[in-house]
Amino acid sequence: MKGKDILKEYIDVHKRGAAYDLSRAVNKHILSIPFEKTIIVLCIGTDRSTGDSLGPLVGYRLGRYKLPYVRVVGNLEYPVHAANLDQTLERLKTEIPFHYIIAIDACLGMPGHIGRITVGDGPIRPGAGLKKELPETGDMHVTGIVNHGGWMEFMVLQNTRLSLVMKMAETIADGLHHALWKYNRGRTEYLGRSIR
């Protein structure tokens, strides 16, 4: 992906303090981003499928925080999915050329990994589990393993428990909020020192 080992961490959504663990994992990636860049949280998925609604749910919850210097793209009302991902990426490239993308998406995995959130460096390939050819996206990614893969993936996503997806969406949104708040605090302190 970037010619180096990809740092990936797994967080169990059922573990106490999961949002804090996610915040710490995200901070390892974003604290070195130049303050001139706009952070885009790109929440991929659709509200028409329970399992694939993780991204829009994260976008809905995170968007309510109104974080400065952060743009949340993709929510329940305006989801980013297979049909509009290409256009969305092109629009973002034009509107915000100097950016850093945190890609959020649901994924399928092994039965023992269901309920885990992964935080990793580099892009993701949305729709790979459903054999869709979509562009890679993200400077880093946060994915939620919502169900098991390997057989009838479309039906598996449709029959995913909403309670698990909601819990994961809350954990991801709250963890990201804390990490981005911390990043913005560092930006404010840096700008304050620069002005003096």
PAFI-960492 format. One record per atom (N, C-alpha, C): atom name; y negated, x negated, z. Coordinates in Angstrom, 3 decimals, padded with zeros to 6 digits. Example, Ala and Ser with C-alpha at 12.3 -4.5 7.8 and 13.67 -1.06 7.14 Angstrom:
2
   atome      north       east         up
       N    005.690   -013.190    007.800
      CA    004.500   -012.300    007.800
       C    003.300   -013.200    007.800
       N    002.250   -012.850    007.080
      CA    001.060   -013.670    007.140
       C   -000.030   -012.900    007.870
! end
This chain:
196
   atome      north       east         up
       N    001.201   -000.818    000.000
      CA    000.000    000.000    000.000
       C   -001.258   -000.857    000.000
       N   -001.364   -001.806    000.917
      CA   -002.520   -002.699    000.902
       C   -002.061   -004.154    000.913
       N   -000.790   -004.367    000.602
      CA   -000.272   -005.726    000.585
       C   -000.105   -006.320    001.967
       N   -000.022   -005.480    002.977
      CA    000.183   -005.977    004.337
       C    001.053   -004.979    005.083
       N    001.539   -005.404    006.234
      CA    002.343   -004.479    007.033
       C    001.467   -003.328    007.490
       N    001.973   -002.125    007.333
      CA    001.214   -000.945    007.710
       C    001.475   -000.642    009.183
       N    000.411   -000.624    009.954
      CA    000.512   -000.278    011.361
       C    000.702    001.227    011.472
       N    001.788    001.654    012.118
      CA    002.039    003.078    012.273
       C    002.475    003.348    013.706
       N    001.874    004.364    014.299
      CA    002.244    004.756    015.654
       C    002.718    006.194    015.644
       N    003.662    006.499    016.526
      CA    004.194    007.849    016.663
       C    003.793    008.411    018.020
       N    003.282    009.629    018.013
      CA    002.861    010.289    019.252
       C    003.615    011.602    019.373
       N    004.276    011.798    020.500
      CA    005.017    013.036    020.743
       C    004.035    014.101    021.217
       N    003.914    015.194    020.444
      CA    002.924    016.225    020.750
       C    003.218    016.929    022.078
       N    004.476    016.883    022.525
      CA    004.852    017.561    023.774
       C    004.600    016.692    025.004
       N    004.270    015.424    024.771
      CA    004.035    014.515    025.887
       C    002.650    014.747    026.481
       N    002.572    014.700    027.779
      CA    001.272    014.844    028.447
       C    000.329    013.722    028.010
       N   -000.900    014.069    027.695
      CA   -001.878    013.068    027.265
       C   -001.745    012.684    025.802
       N   -001.092    013.537    024.993
      CA   -000.874    013.208    023.576
       C   -002.193    013.055    022.825
       N   -003.179    013.908    023.117
      CA   -004.467    013.824    022.417
       C   -005.161    012.493    022.738
       N   -005.054    012.054    023.977
      CA   -005.659    010.772    024.364
       C   -004.941    009.622    023.664
       N   -003.606    009.695    023.594
      CA   -002.838    008.654    022.898
       C   -003.232    008.600    021.429
       N   -003.429    009.772    020.823
      CA   -003.834    009.821    019.425
       C   -005.228    009.217    019.251
       N   -006.119    009.524    020.174
      CA   -007.473    008.974    020.128
       C   -007.446    007.451    020.153
       N   -006.641    006.892    021.030
      CA   -006.531    005.436    021.124
       C   -005.955    004.837    019.842
       N   -004.954    005.510    019.263
      CA   -004.347    005.015    018.022
       C   -005.350    005.044    016.872
       N   -006.128    006.117    016.779
      CA   -007.136    006.233    015.717
       C   -008.228    005.183    015.911
       N   -008.626    004.958    017.155
      CA   -009.677    003.971    017.434
       C   -009.335    002.581    016.926
       N   -008.052    002.230    016.954
      CA   -007.638    000.907    016.468
       C   -008.006    000.724    015.000
       N   -008.067    001.832    014.266
      CA   -008.378    001.769    012.838
       C   -009.875    001.883    012.564
       N   -010.566    002.773    013.279
      CA   -011.940    003.095    012.880
       C   -013.019    002.239    013.538
       N   -012.704    001.536    014.615
      CA   -013.751    000.779    015.301
       C   -014.313   -000.356    014.463
       N   -013.570   -000.780    013.430
      CA   -014.068   -001.871    012.582
       C   -014.756   -001.368    011.308
       N   -014.900   -000.049    011.147
      CA   -015.553    000.496    009.955
       C   -017.054    000.196    010.033
       N   -017.641   -000.311    008.944
      CA   -019.103   -000.532    008.957
       C   -019.843    000.775    009.244
       N   -020.881    000.697    010.059
      CA   -021.607    001.909    010.463
       C   -022.329    002.574    009.293
       N   -022.494    001.849    008.195
      CA   -023.163    002.442    007.033
       C   -022.268    003.462    006.322
       N   -020.977    003.399    006.561
      CA   -020.053    004.312    005.880
       C   -020.033    005.677    006.564
       N   -019.858    006.710    005.760
      CA   -019.644    008.059    006.284
       C   -018.140    008.256    006.426
       N   -017.728    008.722    007.595
      CA   -016.309    009.012    007.791
       C   -016.033    010.425    007.288
       N   -015.060    010.534    006.393
      CA   -014.636    011.837    005.885
       C   -013.260    012.132    006.452
       N   -013.136    013.247    007.153
      CA   -011.830    013.699    007.622
       C   -011.348    014.715    006.596
       N   -010.388    014.306    005.784
      CA   -009.894    015.134    004.686
       C   -008.626    015.848    005.137
       N   -008.753    017.150    005.375
      CA   -007.655    017.953    005.928
       C   -006.942    018.693    004.795
       N   -005.742    018.246    004.475
      CA   -005.025    018.728    003.297
       C   -003.970    019.763    003.697
       N   -003.872    020.817    002.907
      CA   -002.853    021.841    003.162
       C   -003.352    023.213    002.757
       N   -002.547    024.218    003.034
      CA   -002.904    025.591    002.680
       C   -002.570    026.549    003.809
       N   -003.401    027.568    003.951
      CA   -003.146    028.571    004.989
       C   -002.086    029.582    004.544
       N   -001.542    029.421    003.333
      CA   -000.536    030.356    002.830
       C    000.885    029.957    003.209
       N    001.028    028.845    003.885
      CA    002.341    028.380    004.332
       C    002.201    027.889    005.765
       N    003.042    028.408    006.653
      CA    002.911    028.056    008.073
       C    002.956    026.547    008.281
       N    003.976    025.903    007.732
      CA    004.129    024.470    007.950
       C    003.020    023.652    007.328
       N    002.509    024.113    006.198
      CA    001.486    023.361    005.474
       C    000.070    023.715    005.930
       N   -000.057    024.537    006.962
      CA   -001.390    024.930    007.433
       C   -001.953    023.963    008.475
       N   -001.227    022.893    008.775
      CA   -001.697    021.937    009.785
       C   -003.073    021.387    009.435
       N   -003.250    020.903    008.202
      CA   -004.536    020.326    007.792
       C   -005.692    021.305    007.929
       N   -005.590    022.502    007.326
      CA   -006.682    023.471    007.464
       C   -006.984    023.859    008.912
       N   -005.953    023.924    009.755
      CA   -006.182    024.251    011.171
       C   -006.935    023.128    011.878
       N   -006.586    021.877    011.563
      CA   -007.321    020.735    012.138
       C   -008.776    020.777    011.668
       N   -008.985    021.035    010.371
      CA   -010.339    021.115    009.831
       C   -011.157    022.209    010.472
       N   -010.534    023.360    010.712
      CA   -011.219    024.480    011.349
       C   -011.672    024.108    012.766
       N   -010.759    023.529    013.534
      CA   -011.085    023.186    014.927
       C   -012.072    022.021    015.010
       N   -011.843    020.984    014.209
      CA   -012.704    019.804    014.261
       C   -014.096    020.107    013.720
       N   -014.171    020.970    012.722
      CA   -015.464    021.318    012.132
       C   -016.407    021.994    013.102
       N   -015.859    022.652    014.117
      CA   -016.699    023.332    015.108
       C   -017.427    022.346    016.024
       N   -016.969    021.097    016.082
      CA   -017.609    020.105    016.948
       C   -018.927    019.581    016.375
       N   -019.121    019.676    015.048
      CA   -020.360    019.230    014.393
       C   -020.723    017.793    014.770
       N   -019.807    016.876    014.491
      CA   -020.032    015.467    014.810
       C   -021.001    014.830    013.811
       N   -021.985    014.055    014.295
      CA   -022.899    013.371    013.367
       C   -022.174    012.263    012.613
       N   -022.614    011.993    011.382
      CA   -022.073    010.932    010.525
       C   -020.615    011.154    010.131
       N   -020.102    012.364    010.375
      CA   -018.715    012.696    010.029
       C   -018.729    013.945    009.163
       N   -017.991    013.905    008.080
      CA   -017.871    015.089    007.218
       C   -016.425    015.564    007.257
       N   -016.211    016.815    007.660
      CA   -014.879    017.411    007.675
       C   -014.727    018.218    006.391
       N   -013.712    017.895    005.608
      CA   -013.467    018.564    004.335
       C   -012.079    019.201    004.387
       N   -012.029    020.523    004.170
      CA   -010.772    021.254    004.212
       C   -010.633    022.008    005.522
       N   -010.606    023.334    005.433
      CA   -010.401    024.173    006.620
       C   -009.716    025.462    006.181
       N   -009.641    026.438    007.079
      CA   -008.946    027.681    006.743
       C   -009.647    028.453    005.638
       N   -010.973    028.414    005.632
      CA   -011.726    029.165    004.627
       C   -011.760    028.449    003.280
       N   -011.903    027.122    003.320
      CA   -011.971    026.326    002.093
       C   -010.930    025.212    002.159
       N   -009.651    025.548    001.960
      CA   -008.601    024.527    002.076
       C   -008.600    023.552    000.897
       N   -008.129    022.340    001.163
      CA   -007.912    021.338    000.120
       C   -006.402    021.259   -000.086
       N   -005.954    021.571   -001.295
      CA   -004.512    021.657   -001.563
       C   -004.208    021.108   -002.948
       N   -002.965    021.292   -003.394
      CA   -002.508    020.703   -004.662
       C   -003.402    021.077   -005.839
       N   -003.909    022.304   -005.840
      CA   -004.683    022.780   -006.998
       C   -006.093    022.203   -007.071
       N   -006.634    021.722   -005.950
      CA   -008.024    021.238   -005.997
       C   -008.226    019.843   -005.398
       N   -007.141    019.147   -005.081
      CA   -007.275    017.828   -004.458
       C   -007.979    016.841   -005.386
       N   -007.571    016.804   -006.660
      CA   -008.204    015.883   -007.626
       C   -009.711    016.083   -007.695
       N   -010.128    017.354   -007.865
      CA   -011.557    017.663   -007.974
       C   -012.308    017.326   -006.690
       N   -011.659    017.587   -005.551
      CA   -012.292    017.290   -004.254
       C   -012.539    015.791   -004.118
       N   -011.545    014.980   -004.463
      CA   -011.706    013.526   -004.359
       C   -012.796    013.007   -005.289
       N   -012.858    013.571   -006.512
      CA   -013.900    013.169   -007.460
       C   -015.289    013.543   -006.938
       N   -015.398    014.745   -006.369
      CA   -016.683    015.211   -005.830
       C   -017.138    014.320   -004.676
       N   -016.207    013.965   -003.788
      CA   -016.551    013.116   -002.648
       C   -016.983    011.731   -003.107
       N   -016.319    011.216   -004.144
      CA   -016.677    009.899   -004.688
       C   -018.106    009.902   -005.219
       N   -018.504    011.026   -005.820
      CA   -019.851    011.143   -006.378
       C   -020.887    011.386   -005.283
       N   -020.594    012.327   -004.379
      CA   -021.563    012.714   -003.347
       C   -021.712    011.666   -002.252
       N   -020.600    011.048   -001.851
      CA   -020.620    010.080   -000.744
       C   -019.855    008.831   -001.185
       N   -020.470    008.007   -002.040
      CA   -019.721    006.853   -002.576
       C   -019.296    005.831   -001.524
       N   -020.066    005.696   -000.446
      CA   -019.752    004.710    000.592
       C   -019.115    005.438    001.767
       N   -017.795    005.597    001.693
      CA   -017.110    006.408    002.701
       C   -015.787    005.788    003.133
       N   -015.245    006.360    004.200
      CA   -013.943    005.982    004.744
       C   -013.208    007.285    004.995
       N   -012.029    007.453    004.380
      CA   -011.307    008.727    004.482
       C   -010.160    008.640    005.484
       N   -010.168    009.580    006.428
      CA   -009.021    009.808    007.309
       C   -008.305    011.029    006.745
       N   -007.124    010.824    006.175
      CA   -006.371    011.919    005.562
       C   -005.459    012.572    006.595
       N   -005.520    013.900    006.660
      CA   -004.698    014.679    007.593
       C   -003.765    015.549    006.776
       N   -002.473    015.556    007.107
      CA   -001.535    016.396    006.367
       C   -000.283    016.636    007.200
       N    000.407    017.707    006.860
      CA    001.720    017.980    007.442
       C    002.772    017.247    006.629
       N    003.890    016.936    007.245
      CA    004.988    016.336    006.493
       C    006.312    016.761    007.108
       N    007.382    016.506    006.368
      CA    008.728    016.785    006.839
       C    009.394    015.468    007.193
       N    010.300    015.505    008.152
      CA    010.961    014.270    008.574
       C    012.357    014.529    009.089
       N    012.875    013.574    009.833
      CA    014.211    013.721    010.409
       C    014.144    014.698    011.581
       N    015.244    015.426    011.840
      CA    015.228    016.408    012.938
       C    014.746    015.841    014.276
       N    015.109    014.605    014.584
      CA    014.698    014.004    015.858
       C    013.223    013.646    015.928
       N    012.524    013.682    014.782
      CA    011.102    013.331    014.749
       C    010.180    014.545    014.691
       N    010.740    015.747    014.644
      CA    009.902    016.951    014.585
       C    009.047    017.027    015.851
       N    007.760    017.284    015.667
      CA    006.847    017.334    016.805
       C    006.133    016.021    017.060
       N    006.372    015.037    016.203
      CA    005.667    013.762    016.348
       C    004.516    013.687    015.361
       N    003.460    013.040    015.802
      CA    002.292    012.801    014.955
       C    002.282    011.318    014.634
       N    002.079    010.983    013.364
      CA    001.994    009.576    012.985
       C    000.550    009.219    012.674
       N    000.155    008.048    013.112
      CA   -001.168    007.504    012.803
       C   -000.918    006.175    012.129
       N   -001.404    006.027    010.900
      CA   -001.111    004.803    010.168
       C   -002.234    004.353    009.262
       N   -002.133    003.110    008.849
      CA   -003.100    002.518    007.940
       C   -002.720    002.888    006.513
       N   -003.698    002.977    005.641
      CA   -003.438    003.210    004.230
       C   -003.303    004.682    003.865
       N   -003.090    004.938    002.571
      CA   -003.097    006.319    002.076
       C   -001.779    007.057    002.293
       N   -001.840    008.368    002.068
      CA   -000.647    009.207    002.031
       C   -000.521    009.785    000.628
       N    000.656    010.288    000.322
      CA    000.884    010.986   -000.942
       C    001.139    012.445   -000.634
       N    000.104    013.285   -000.638
      CA    000.299    014.705   -000.333
       C    001.277    015.341   -001.321
       N    002.091    016.249   -000.816
      CA    003.017    016.973   -001.680
       C    004.256    016.203   -002.058
       N    004.430    014.980   -001.547
      CA    005.595    014.167   -001.921
       C    006.898    014.863   -001.520
       N    006.895    015.528   -000.357
      CA    008.096    016.220    000.112
       C    008.499    017.373   -000.785
       N    007.530    017.922   -001.528
      CA    007.807    019.035   -002.440
       C    007.872    018.565   -003.886
       N    007.989    017.231   -004.064
      CA    008.107    016.624   -005.402
       C    006.889    016.889   -006.286
       N    005.695    016.967   -005.664
      CA    004.461    017.168   -006.432
       C    003.819    015.819   -006.709
       N    003.258    015.686   -007.895
      CA    002.577    014.452   -008.295
       C    001.086    014.591   -007.997
       N    000.676    014.168   -006.821
      CA   -000.726    014.246   -006.414
       C   -001.236    012.841   -006.116
       N   -002.550    012.631   -006.228
      CA   -003.078    011.282   -005.996
       C   -002.951    010.857   -004.533
       N   -002.695    009.566   -004.343
      CA   -002.720    009.011   -002.987
       C   -004.143    009.110   -002.468
       N   -004.273    009.346   -001.187
      CA   -005.615    009.431   -000.613
       C   -005.619    008.982    000.837
       N   -006.756    008.422    001.249
      CA   -006.946    008.028    002.640
       C   -007.011    006.525    002.820
       N   -007.963    006.078    003.618
      CA   -007.981    004.688    004.073
       C   -007.062    004.532    005.275
       N   -006.882    005.627    005.978
      CA   -005.884    005.743    007.039
       C   -005.403    007.184    007.029
       N   -004.337    007.475    007.775
      CA   -003.807    008.840    007.763
       C   -003.297    009.257    009.133
       N   -003.322    010.560    009.332
      CA   -002.708    011.184    010.504
       C   -001.841    012.312    009.960
       N   -000.545    012.231    010.204
      CA    000.357    013.274    009.716
       C    001.138    013.872    010.871
       N    001.454    015.146    010.729
      CA    002.255    015.837    011.734
       C    003.607    016.197    011.138
       N    004.678    015.776    011.781
      CA    006.030    016.100    011.301
       C    006.369    017.484    011.846
       N    006.250    018.485    010.970
      CA    006.343    019.885    011.401
       C    007.747    020.464    011.284
       N    008.607    019.819    010.485
      CA    009.968    020.334    010.314
       C    010.820    019.255    009.664
       N    012.108    019.555    009.458
      CA    013.017    018.565    008.867
       C    013.006    018.667    007.348
       N    013.207    017.550    006.690
      CA    013.204    017.520    005.236
       C    014.586    017.262    004.674
       N    014.654    017.236    003.344
      CA    015.901    016.901    002.683
       C    016.578    018.043    001.957
       N    016.168    019.282    002.249
      CA    016.843    020.409    001.613
       C    015.923    021.625    001.612
       N    015.676    022.201    000.432
      CA    014.846    023.404    000.286
       C    013.527    023.277    001.049
       N    012.789    022.225    000.739
      CA    011.573    021.904    001.489
       C    010.554    023.044    001.514
       N    010.405    023.737    000.390
      CA    009.435    024.837    000.340
       C    009.777    025.909    001.370
       N    011.053    026.292    001.447
      CA    011.483    027.310    002.412
       C    011.354    026.803    003.851
       N    011.634    025.520    004.036
      CA    011.517    024.930    005.382
       C    010.073    025.001    005.859
       N    009.113    024.654    004.972
      CA    007.698    024.732    005.351
       C    007.290    026.166    005.666
       N    007.794    027.114    004.871
      CA    007.451    028.529    005.092
       C    007.985    029.040    006.426
       N    009.100    028.465    006.889
      CA    009.749    028.949    008.107
       C    009.533    028.037    009.307
       N    008.448    027.317    009.286
      CA    008.095    026.440    010.405
       C    007.437    027.264    011.508
       N    007.711    026.908    012.756
      CA    007.147    027.637    013.891
       C    005.638    027.421    013.986
       N    004.894    028.522    014.021
      CA    003.431    028.444    014.106
       C    003.002    027.812    015.423
       N    003.754    028.061    016.494
      CA    003.369    027.505    017.803
       C    003.344    025.974    017.754
       N    004.296    025.366    017.055
      CA    004.314    023.906    016.940
       C    003.131    023.422    016.109
       N    002.866    024.093    014.988
      CA    001.759    023.683    014.114
       C    000.429    023.798    014.860
       N    000.249    024.877    015.622
      CA   -000.987    025.061    016.392
       C   -001.146    023.956    017.440
       N   -000.063    023.641    018.140
      CA   -000.124    022.600    019.173
       C   -000.481    021.250    018.552
       N    000.124    020.967    017.390
      CA   -000.181    019.705    016.718
       C   -001.632    019.677    016.227
       N   -002.096    020.799    015.677
      CA   -003.474    020.864    015.177
       C   -004.473    020.648    016.316
       N   -004.230    021.261    017.461
      CA   -005.118    021.084    018.619
       C   -005.125    019.635    019.082
       N   -003.936    019.040    019.145
      CA   -003.826    017.649    019.597
       C   -004.548    016.705    018.647
       N   -004.333    016.894    017.338
      CA   -004.976    016.026    016.349
       C   -006.491    016.200    016.376
       N   -006.959    017.450    016.375
      CA   -008.409    017.705    016.366
       C   -009.070    017.160    017.626
       N   -008.462    017.394    018.780
      CA   -009.063    016.924    020.034
       C   -009.038    015.393    020.120
       N   -007.923    014.787    019.676
      CA   -007.833    013.326    019.680
       C   -008.832    012.702    018.721
       N   -008.960    013.277    017.531
      CA   -009.939    012.780    016.558
       C   -011.360    012.951    017.081
       N   -011.619    014.095    017.698
      CA   -012.966    014.325    018.238
       C   -013.342    013.229    019.223
       N   -012.430    012.891    020.120
      CA   -012.717    011.867    021.116
       C   -012.910    010.498    020.453
       N   -012.042    010.159    019.483
      CA   -012.147    008.863    018.805
       C   -013.451    008.758    018.024
       N   -013.831    009.831    017.332
      CA   -015.059    009.817    016.525
       C   -016.303    009.835    017.402
       N   -016.223    010.514    018.526
      CA   -017.337    010.495    019.480
       C   -017.560    009.069    019.979
       N   -016.470    008.380    020.286
      CA   -016.562    007.001    020.769
       C   -017.148    006.093    019.681
       N   -016.703    006.289    018.447
      CA   -017.218    005.504    017.323
       C   -018.718    005.747    017.154
       N   -019.146    007.005    017.230
      CA   -020.565    007.335    017.080
       C   -021.400    006.774    018.222
       N   -020.818    006.714    019.415
      CA   -021.536    006.125    020.553
       C   -021.791    004.639    020.281
       N   -020.777    003.956    019.726
      CA   -020.947    002.543    019.358
       C   -021.998    002.383    018.278
       N   -022.035    003.315    017.328
      CA   -023.040    003.285    016.260
       C   -024.440    003.425    016.855
       N   -024.615    004.364    017.772
      CA   -025.917    004.604    018.398
       C   -026.383    003.367    019.157
       N   -025.463    002.734    019.917
      CA   -025.819    001.534    020.670
       C   -026.205    000.397    019.725
       N   -025.455    000.257    018.609
      CA   -025.737   -000.782    017.622
       C   -027.106   -000.566    016.986
       N   -027.392    000.678    016.583
      CA   -028.686    000.976    015.969
       C   -029.824    000.774    016.953
       N   -029.586    001.111    018.232
      CA   -030.611    000.912    019.259
       C   -030.947   -000.561    019.423
       N   -029.912   -001.430    019.386
      CA   -030.158   -002.882    019.491
       C   -030.874   -003.403    018.249
       N   -030.547   -002.838    017.070
      CA   -031.149   -003.307    015.806
       C   -032.639   -002.997    015.756
       N   -033.041   -001.864    016.334
      CA   -034.439   -001.441    016.274
       C   -035.312   -002.321    017.159
       N   -034.754   -002.781    018.290
      CA   -035.553   -003.584    019.220
       C   -035.964   -004.931    018.628
! end
